[in-house]
Amino acid sequence: MPAGEGDGMAVTDPALVAVVAMAENGVIGDDGAMPWRMPSDLKRYRRLTMGKPMIMGRKTLDSIGRVLDGRDTIVLSRGARSVLEGAVLARTPEEALDRARDAARARAADEIVIAGGAEIYRLFLDRIDRLYVTRIATDVTGDTMFPAIDPAIWAIESEEPCERGPNDSADSRFVVYVRRDR
């Protein structure tokens, strides 16, 4: 019997969260790369995702170039025949979620991270409970956009300026959004 069943404790699925850095105009990428340099945000990304399963597309994993340590990487792709060693391939969003839930239970993680790219964010946006957004204080050109964050659906839970690191290419702020209907 799974933990929590039969002992009076409710079993709940981990929250589904998106972690994303985006320019003020919604751009999240250009030609497979981020169009800014933000080492301080990469440290935040590591803290937010460590110990959690992450669902991402094949192109996102390819742009990272490796499986990230301390996290389970589930790659959602209909066309890929294989993925980098250490990643798990899923063919449908439901399969990806099932694999992520299994990984979250194994790690006792309270969140599953949707890690991009744009199509993966779009596929899961209706199911996501929380958005962790680094807003890069610039407008850039790019070929990849994050879906619009509708204020009728999303409420700002917290917002804080980020200290600009010496190697960061722009100022930024960190915004946490929660879904209004949950």
CYANA upper distance limits for C-alpha pairs under 8 A (distance plus 0.5 A):
  1 MET  CA      5 GLU  CA      6.98
  1 MET  CA      6 GLY  CA      8.30
  3 ALA  CA     11 VAL  CA      8.13
  4 GLY  CA      8 GLY  CA      7.36
  4 GLY  CA      9 MET  CA      5.24
  4 GLY  CA     10 ALA  CA      6.38
  4 GLY  CA     11 VAL  CA      6.04
  5 GLU  CA      9 MET  CA      6.97
  5 GLU  CA     10 ALA  CA      7.39
  5 GLU  CA     11 VAL  CA      7.23
 13 ASP  CA    101 ARG  CA      7.64
 13 ASP  CA    110 ASP  CA      8.35
 14 PRO  CA    101 ARG  CA      7.69
 14 PRO  CA    104 ALA  CA      7.62
 14 PRO  CA    109 ALA  CA      7.42
 14 PRO  CA    110 ASP  CA      5.09
 14 PRO  CA    111 GLU  CA      5.21
 14 PRO  CA    112 ILE  CA      6.77
 15 ALA  CA    110 ASP  CA      6.76
 15 ALA  CA    111 GLU  CA      5.13
 15 ALA  CA    112 ILE  CA      6.65
 15 ALA  CA    128 ILE  CA      8.11
 15 ALA  CA    129 ASP  CA      6.69
 15 ALA  CA    130 ARG  CA      8.28
 16 LEU  CA    111 GLU  CA      6.30
 16 LEU  CA    112 ILE  CA      5.47
 16 LEU  CA    113 VAL  CA      6.67
 16 LEU  CA    114 ILE  CA      7.66
 16 LEU  CA    127 ARG  CA      7.49
 16 LEU  CA    128 ILE  CA      5.38
 16 LEU  CA    129 ASP  CA      5.93
 16 LEU  CA    130 ARG  CA      7.37
 17 VAL  CA    111 GLU  CA      7.12
 17 VAL  CA    112 ILE  CA      6.62
 17 VAL  CA    113 VAL  CA      5.55
 17 VAL  CA    114 ILE  CA      6.45
 17 VAL  CA    128 ILE  CA      5.92
 17 VAL  CA    129 ASP  CA      6.28
 17 VAL  CA    130 ARG  CA      5.33
 17 VAL  CA    131 LEU  CA      6.16
 17 VAL  CA    132 TYR  CA      7.77
 18 ALA  CA    113 VAL  CA      6.08
 18 ALA  CA    114 ILE  CA      5.12
 18 ALA  CA    115 ALA  CA      6.67
 18 ALA  CA    121 TYR  CA      7.89
 18 ALA  CA    128 ILE  CA      7.36
 18 ALA  CA    130 ARG  CA      7.06
 18 ALA  CA    131 LEU  CA      5.39
 18 ALA  CA    132 TYR  CA      6.52
 18 ALA  CA    133 VAL  CA      8.45
 19 VAL  CA     45 TYR  CA      7.85
 19 VAL  CA     48 LEU  CA      8.37
 19 VAL  CA    113 VAL  CA      7.22
 19 VAL  CA    114 ILE  CA      7.07
 19 VAL  CA    115 ALA  CA      6.39
 19 VAL  CA    131 LEU  CA      6.68
 19 VAL  CA    132 TYR  CA      5.27
 19 VAL  CA    133 VAL  CA      6.54
 20 VAL  CA     28 ILE  CA      8.16
 20 VAL  CA    115 ALA  CA      7.51
 20 VAL  CA    116 GLY  CA      8.10
 20 VAL  CA    131 LEU  CA      8.31
 20 VAL  CA    132 TYR  CA      6.90
 20 VAL  CA    133 VAL  CA      5.61
 20 VAL  CA    134 THR  CA      6.84
 21 ALA  CA     28 ILE  CA      6.85
 21 ALA  CA     41 ASP  CA      8.49
 21 ALA  CA    133 VAL  CA      6.15
 21 ALA  CA    134 THR  CA      4.98
 21 ALA  CA    135 ARG  CA      6.51
 21 ALA  CA    136 ILE  CA      7.37
 22 MET  CA     26 GLY  CA      5.99
 22 MET  CA     27 VAL  CA      5.99
 22 MET  CA     28 ILE  CA      5.20
 22 MET  CA    133 VAL  CA      7.76
 22 MET  CA    134 THR  CA      6.79
 22 MET  CA    135 ARG  CA      5.80
 22 MET  CA    136 ILE  CA      6.26
 22 MET  CA    146 PHE  CA      7.79
 23 ALA  CA     27 VAL  CA      5.75
 23 ALA  CA     28 ILE  CA      7.08
 23 ALA  CA    135 ARG  CA      6.27
 23 ALA  CA    136 ILE  CA      5.09
 23 ALA  CA    137 ALA  CA      6.81
 23 ALA  CA    138 THR  CA      6.08
 23 ALA  CA    139 ASP  CA      6.05
 23 ALA  CA    140 VAL  CA      7.12
 24 GLU  CA    135 ARG  CA      6.74
 24 GLU  CA    136 ILE  CA      6.70
 24 GLU  CA    137 ALA  CA      6.51
 24 GLU  CA    138 THR  CA      6.27
 24 GLU  CA    139 ASP  CA      6.00
 25 ASN  CA    138 THR  CA      8.31
 25 ASN  CA    139 ASP  CA      5.92
 25 ASN  CA    140 VAL  CA      7.80
 26 GLY  CA    145 MET  CA      5.86
 26 GLY  CA    146 PHE  CA      5.99
 26 GLY  CA    147 PRO  CA      8.02
 26 GLY  CA    148 ALA  CA      7.88
 27 VAL  CA    139 ASP  CA      8.27
 27 VAL  CA    140 VAL  CA      7.29
 27 VAL  CA    141 THR  CA      7.56
 27 VAL  CA    142 GLY  CA      6.32
 27 VAL  CA    143 ASP  CA      7.85
 27 VAL  CA    144 THR  CA      6.28
 27 VAL  CA    145 MET  CA      4.91
 27 VAL  CA    146 PHE  CA      6.89
 28 ILE  CA     34 MET  CA      6.87
 28 ILE  CA     35 PRO  CA      8.10
 28 ILE  CA    118 ALA  CA      8.40
 28 ILE  CA    142 GLY  CA      7.84
 28 ILE  CA    144 THR  CA      6.11
 28 ILE  CA    145 MET  CA      5.83
 28 ILE  CA    146 PHE  CA      6.70
 29 GLY  CA     33 ALA  CA      5.88
 29 GLY  CA     34 MET  CA      5.07
 29 GLY  CA     35 PRO  CA      6.43
 29 GLY  CA    142 GLY  CA      6.10
 29 GLY  CA    143 ASP  CA      6.77
 29 GLY  CA    144 THR  CA      5.39
 29 GLY  CA    145 MET  CA      7.51
 30 ASP  CA     34 MET  CA      6.64
 30 ASP  CA     35 PRO  CA      6.51
 30 ASP  CA    141 THR  CA      7.80
 30 ASP  CA    142 GLY  CA      4.71
 30 ASP  CA    143 ASP  CA      5.47
 30 ASP  CA    144 THR  CA      6.58
 31 ASP  CA    142 GLY  CA      7.88
 31 ASP  CA    143 ASP  CA      7.14
 32 GLY  CA     59 LYS  CA      7.80
 32 GLY  CA     60 THR  CA      8.03
 32 GLY  CA     63 SER  CA      6.45
 33 ALA  CA     63 SER  CA      7.05
 35 PRO  CA    140 VAL  CA      7.60
 35 PRO  CA    141 THR  CA      8.42
 35 PRO  CA    142 GLY  CA      7.79
 36 TRP  CA    168 ASP  CA      8.47
 36 TRP  CA    169 SER  CA      6.53
 36 TRP  CA    170 ALA  CA      8.13
 37 ARG  CA    167 ASN  CA      7.75
 37 ARG  CA    168 ASP  CA      5.95
 37 ARG  CA    169 SER  CA      5.68
 37 ARG  CA    170 ALA  CA      8.35
 38 MET  CA     42 LEU  CA      7.03
 38 MET  CA    165 GLY  CA      8.31
 38 MET  CA    167 ASN  CA      7.43
 38 MET  CA    168 ASP  CA      4.91
 38 MET  CA    169 SER  CA      6.71
 38 MET  CA    170 ALA  CA      8.02
 39 PRO  CA     43 LYS  CA      7.04
 39 PRO  CA    165 GLY  CA      7.85
 39 PRO  CA    167 ASN  CA      7.14
 39 PRO  CA    168 ASP  CA      6.58
 40 SER  CA     44 ARG  CA      7.15
 40 SER  CA    164 ARG  CA      7.85
 40 SER  CA    165 GLY  CA      6.34
 40 SER  CA    168 ASP  CA      7.36
 41 ASP  CA     45 TYR  CA      6.61
 41 ASP  CA    134 THR  CA      7.92
 42 LEU  CA     46 ARG  CA      6.72
 43 LYS  CA     47 ARG  CA      6.90
 44 ARG  CA     48 LEU  CA      6.63
 45 TYR  CA     49 THR  CA      6.59
 46 ARG  CA     50 MET  CA      6.16
 49 THR  CA     53 PRO  CA      8.28
 49 THR  CA     54 MET  CA      8.05
 49 THR  CA     71 ARG  CA      7.58
 49 THR  CA    113 VAL  CA      7.30
 50 MET  CA     70 GLY  CA      6.25
 50 MET  CA     71 ARG  CA      6.23
 51 GLY  CA     70 GLY  CA      5.83
 51 GLY  CA     71 ARG  CA      5.53
 51 GLY  CA     72 ASP  CA      8.19
 51 GLY  CA    107 ARG  CA      7.35
 51 GLY  CA    109 ALA  CA      7.21
 52 LYS  CA     70 GLY  CA      8.21
 52 LYS  CA     71 ARG  CA      5.75
 52 LYS  CA     72 ASP  CA      6.93
 52 LYS  CA    103 ALA  CA      8.34
 52 LYS  CA    104 ALA  CA      6.84
 52 LYS  CA    107 ARG  CA      7.78
 52 LYS  CA    109 ALA  CA      6.14
 52 LYS  CA    110 ASP  CA      8.33
 52 LYS  CA    111 GLU  CA      6.92
 52 LYS  CA    112 ILE  CA      6.53
 52 LYS  CA    113 VAL  CA      7.41
 53 PRO  CA     71 ARG  CA      6.05
 53 PRO  CA     72 ASP  CA      4.84
 53 PRO  CA     73 THR  CA      6.54
 53 PRO  CA     74 ILE  CA      7.72
 53 PRO  CA    100 ALA  CA      6.01
 53 PRO  CA    101 ARG  CA      8.46
 53 PRO  CA    103 ALA  CA      6.61
 53 PRO  CA    104 ALA  CA      6.57
 53 PRO  CA    109 ALA  CA      8.41
 53 PRO  CA    111 GLU  CA      8.22
 53 PRO  CA    112 ILE  CA      5.85
 53 PRO  CA    113 VAL  CA      6.71
 54 MET  CA     71 ARG  CA      7.41
 54 MET  CA     72 ASP  CA      6.42
 54 MET  CA     73 THR  CA      5.59
 54 MET  CA     74 ILE  CA      6.47
 54 MET  CA    100 ALA  CA      7.59
 54 MET  CA    112 ILE  CA      6.51
 54 MET  CA    113 VAL  CA      5.08
 54 MET  CA    114 ILE  CA      6.30
 54 MET  CA    115 ALA  CA      6.63
 55 ILE  CA     73 THR  CA      6.69
 55 ILE  CA     74 ILE  CA      5.27
 55 ILE  CA     75 VAL  CA      6.35
 55 ILE  CA     76 LEU  CA      7.32
 55 ILE  CA     96 ALA  CA      7.32
 55 ILE  CA     97 LEU  CA      8.43
 55 ILE  CA    100 ALA  CA      7.79
 55 ILE  CA    112 ILE  CA      8.16
 55 ILE  CA    113 VAL  CA      6.70
 55 ILE  CA    114 ILE  CA      5.47
 55 ILE  CA    115 ALA  CA      6.30
 55 ILE  CA    116 GLY  CA      7.99
 56 MET  CA     60 THR  CA      6.79
 56 MET  CA     61 LEU  CA      7.33
 56 MET  CA     73 THR  CA      7.88
 56 MET  CA     74 ILE  CA      6.87
 56 MET  CA     75 VAL  CA      5.59
 56 MET  CA     76 LEU  CA      6.53
 56 MET  CA    114 ILE  CA      6.80
 56 MET  CA    115 ALA  CA      5.57
 56 MET  CA    116 GLY  CA      5.56
 56 MET  CA    117 GLY  CA      7.10
 56 MET  CA    120 ILE  CA      6.97
 57 GLY  CA     61 LEU  CA      6.98
 57 GLY  CA     75 VAL  CA      5.76
 57 GLY  CA     76 LEU  CA      5.55
 57 GLY  CA     77 SER  CA      6.63
 57 GLY  CA    116 GLY  CA      6.78
 57 GLY  CA    117 GLY  CA      6.57
 57 GLY  CA    119 GLU  CA      8.45
 57 GLY  CA    120 ILE  CA      6.75
 58 ARG  CA     62 ASP  CA      6.56
 58 ARG  CA     75 VAL  CA      6.31
 58 ARG  CA     76 LEU  CA      7.17
 58 ARG  CA     77 SER  CA      6.63
 58 ARG  CA     80 ALA  CA      7.91
 58 ARG  CA     83 VAL  CA      7.85
 59 LYS  CA     63 SER  CA      6.57
 59 LYS  CA    117 GLY  CA      7.91
 60 THR  CA     64 ILE  CA      6.84
 60 THR  CA    116 GLY  CA      6.88
 60 THR  CA    117 GLY  CA      6.25
 61 LEU  CA     65 GLY  CA      6.57
 61 LEU  CA     66 ARG  CA      7.29
 61 LEU  CA     67 VAL  CA      7.80
 61 LEU  CA     75 VAL  CA      8.02
 62 ASP  CA     66 ARG  CA      7.80
 66 ARG  CA     84 LEU  CA      7.39
 67 VAL  CA     73 THR  CA      7.11
 67 VAL  CA     84 LEU  CA      7.63
 67 VAL  CA     85 GLU  CA      8.11
 67 VAL  CA     86 GLY  CA      6.85
 67 VAL  CA     87 ALA  CA      6.96
 68 LEU  CA     72 ASP  CA      8.40
 68 LEU  CA     73 THR  CA      8.04
 72 ASP  CA     87 ALA  CA      7.65
 72 ASP  CA    100 ALA  CA      8.29
 72 ASP  CA    103 ALA  CA      7.38
 73 THR  CA     86 GLY  CA      7.96
 73 THR  CA     87 ALA  CA      5.45
 73 THR  CA     88 VAL  CA      6.73
 74 ILE  CA     87 ALA  CA      6.35
 74 ILE  CA     88 VAL  CA      5.27
 74 ILE  CA     89 LEU  CA      6.43
 74 ILE  CA     90 ALA  CA      7.20
 74 ILE  CA     96 ALA  CA      6.84
 74 ILE  CA     99 ARG  CA      7.79
 74 ILE  CA    100 ALA  CA      7.42
 75 VAL  CA     83 VAL  CA      8.00
 75 VAL  CA     87 ALA  CA      7.21
 75 VAL  CA     88 VAL  CA      6.46
 75 VAL  CA     89 LEU  CA      5.42
 75 VAL  CA     90 ALA  CA      6.41
 75 VAL  CA     96 ALA  CA      7.92
 76 LEU  CA     89 LEU  CA      6.68
 76 LEU  CA     90 ALA  CA      5.37
 76 LEU  CA     91 ARG  CA      6.24
 76 LEU  CA     92 THR  CA      7.07
 76 LEU  CA     93 PRO  CA      7.38
 76 LEU  CA     96 ALA  CA      6.80
 76 LEU  CA    120 ILE  CA      8.33
 77 SER  CA     89 LEU  CA      7.60
 77 SER  CA     90 ALA  CA      6.87
 77 SER  CA     91 ARG  CA      5.88
 77 SER  CA     92 THR  CA      7.90
 78 ARG  CA     90 ALA  CA      8.33
 78 ARG  CA     91 ARG  CA      5.45
 78 ARG  CA     92 THR  CA      7.62
 82 SER  CA     89 LEU  CA      7.59
 83 VAL  CA     87 ALA  CA      6.79
 83 VAL  CA     88 VAL  CA      7.80
 83 VAL  CA     89 LEU  CA      7.13
 89 LEU  CA     96 ALA  CA      8.41
 90 ALA  CA     95 GLU  CA      6.15
 90 ALA  CA     96 ALA  CA      5.63
 90 ALA  CA     99 ARG  CA      8.44
 91 ARG  CA     95 GLU  CA      7.09
 91 ARG  CA     96 ALA  CA      7.81
 92 THR  CA     96 ALA  CA      6.73
 93 PRO  CA     97 LEU  CA      6.65
 93 PRO  CA    123 LEU  CA      8.04
 93 PRO  CA    124 PHE  CA      8.35
 94 GLU  CA     98 ASP  CA      6.61
 95 GLU  CA     99 ARG  CA      6.68
 96 ALA  CA    100 ALA  CA      6.57
 97 LEU  CA    101 ARG  CA      6.45
 98 ASP  CA    102 ASP  CA      6.74
 99 ARG  CA    103 ALA  CA      6.72
100 ALA  CA    104 ALA  CA      6.48
100 ALA  CA    112 ILE  CA      7.09
101 ARG  CA    105 ARG  CA      6.64
101 ARG  CA    112 ILE  CA      7.92
102 ASP  CA    106 ALA  CA      6.76
103 ALA  CA    107 ARG  CA      6.71
104 ALA  CA    108 ALA  CA      6.09
104 ALA  CA    109 ALA  CA      5.20
104 ALA  CA    110 ASP  CA      7.51
104 ALA  CA    111 GLU  CA      7.76
104 ALA  CA    112 ILE  CA      7.43
105 ARG  CA    109 ALA  CA      6.93
114 ILE  CA    120 ILE  CA      7.91
114 ILE  CA    121 TYR  CA      7.19
114 ILE  CA    124 PHE  CA      8.16
115 ALA  CA    120 ILE  CA      8.30
115 ALA  CA    121 TYR  CA      8.01
116 GLY  CA    120 ILE  CA      5.80
116 GLY  CA    121 TYR  CA      6.03
117 GLY  CA    121 TYR  CA      6.74
117 GLY  CA    144 THR  CA      8.40
118 ALA  CA    122 ARG  CA      6.70
118 ALA  CA    144 THR  CA      6.80
118 ALA  CA    145 MET  CA      6.61
118 ALA  CA    146 PHE  CA      6.14
118 ALA  CA    147 PRO  CA      7.90
119 GLU  CA    123 LEU  CA      6.62
120 ILE  CA    124 PHE  CA      6.91
121 TYR  CA    125 LEU  CA      6.20
121 TYR  CA    146 PHE  CA      7.76
121 TYR  CA    147 PRO  CA      7.97
122 ARG  CA    146 PHE  CA      8.47
122 ARG  CA    147 PRO  CA      7.03
124 PHE  CA    128 ILE  CA      6.71
128 ILE  CA    179 ARG  CA      8.27
129 ASP  CA    178 VAL  CA      6.62
129 ASP  CA    179 ARG  CA      6.09
129 ASP  CA    182 ARG  CA      7.96
130 ARG  CA    176 VAL  CA      7.57
130 ARG  CA    177 TYR  CA      6.10
130 ARG  CA    178 VAL  CA      5.08
130 ARG  CA    179 ARG  CA      6.77
131 LEU  CA    175 VAL  CA      8.45
131 LEU  CA    176 VAL  CA      6.14
131 LEU  CA    177 TYR  CA      5.48
131 LEU  CA    178 VAL  CA      7.00
132 TYR  CA    174 PHE  CA      7.87
132 TYR  CA    175 VAL  CA      6.68
132 TYR  CA    176 VAL  CA      5.32
132 TYR  CA    177 TYR  CA      7.19
133 VAL  CA    174 PHE  CA      6.31
133 VAL  CA    175 VAL  CA      5.65
133 VAL  CA    176 VAL  CA      6.67
133 VAL  CA    177 TYR  CA      8.34
134 THR  CA    172 SER  CA      7.06
134 THR  CA    173 ARG  CA      6.24
134 THR  CA    174 PHE  CA      5.04
134 THR  CA    175 VAL  CA      6.75
135 ARG  CA    172 SER  CA      5.90
135 ARG  CA    173 ARG  CA      5.79
135 ARG  CA    174 PHE  CA      6.72
135 ARG  CA    175 VAL  CA      7.75
136 ILE  CA    170 ALA  CA      7.00
136 ILE  CA    171 ASP  CA      6.74
136 ILE  CA    172 SER  CA      4.99
136 ILE  CA    173 ARG  CA      7.33
137 ALA  CA    170 ALA  CA      6.62
137 ALA  CA    171 ASP  CA      5.83
137 ALA  CA    172 SER  CA      5.72
137 ALA  CA    173 ARG  CA      8.19
138 THR  CA    170 ALA  CA      7.46
149 ILE  CA    153 ILE  CA      8.27
149 ILE  CA    154 TRP  CA      7.23
150 ASP  CA    154 TRP  CA      6.49
151 PRO  CA    155 ALA  CA      6.66
152 ALA  CA    180 ARG  CA      8.16
153 ILE  CA    179 ARG  CA      6.34
153 ILE  CA    180 ARG  CA      5.99
153 ILE  CA    181 ASP  CA      7.86
154 TRP  CA    177 TYR  CA      6.35
154 TRP  CA    178 VAL  CA      6.04
154 TRP  CA    179 ARG  CA      5.18
154 TRP  CA    180 ARG  CA      6.01
155 ALA  CA    177 TYR  CA      5.87
155 ALA  CA    178 VAL  CA      5.91
155 ALA  CA    179 ARG  CA      6.83
155 ALA  CA    180 ARG  CA      6.48
156 ILE  CA    175 VAL  CA      7.45
156 ILE  CA    176 VAL  CA      6.42
156 ILE  CA    177 TYR  CA      4.94
156 ILE  CA    178 VAL  CA      6.94
157 GLU  CA    175 VAL  CA      8.14
157 GLU  CA    176 VAL  CA      5.97
157 GLU  CA    177 TYR  CA      5.86
157 GLU  CA    178 VAL  CA      6.72
158 SER  CA    175 VAL  CA      6.31
158 SER  CA    176 VAL  CA      5.76
158 SER  CA    177 TYR  CA      7.74
159 GLU  CA    173 ARG  CA      7.49
159 GLU  CA    174 PHE  CA      6.15
159 GLU  CA    175 VAL  CA      4.88
159 GLU  CA    176 VAL  CA      6.89
160 GLU  CA    173 ARG  CA      6.10
160 GLU  CA    174 PHE  CA      5.90
160 GLU  CA    175 VAL  CA      7.14
161 PRO  CA    172 SER  CA      6.81
161 PRO  CA    173 ARG  CA      4.63
161 PRO  CA    174 PHE  CA      6.71
162 CYS  CA    171 ASP  CA      7.74
162 CYS  CA    172 SER  CA      6.01
162 CYS  CA    173 ARG  CA      5.39
162 CYS  CA    174 PHE  CA      6.88
163 GLU  CA    171 ASP  CA      8.17
163 GLU  CA    172 SER  CA      8.24
164 ARG  CA    168 ASP  CA      6.68
164 ARG  CA    170 ALA  CA      7.77
164 ARG  CA    171 ASP  CA      6.16
164 ARG  CA    172 SER  CA      7.68
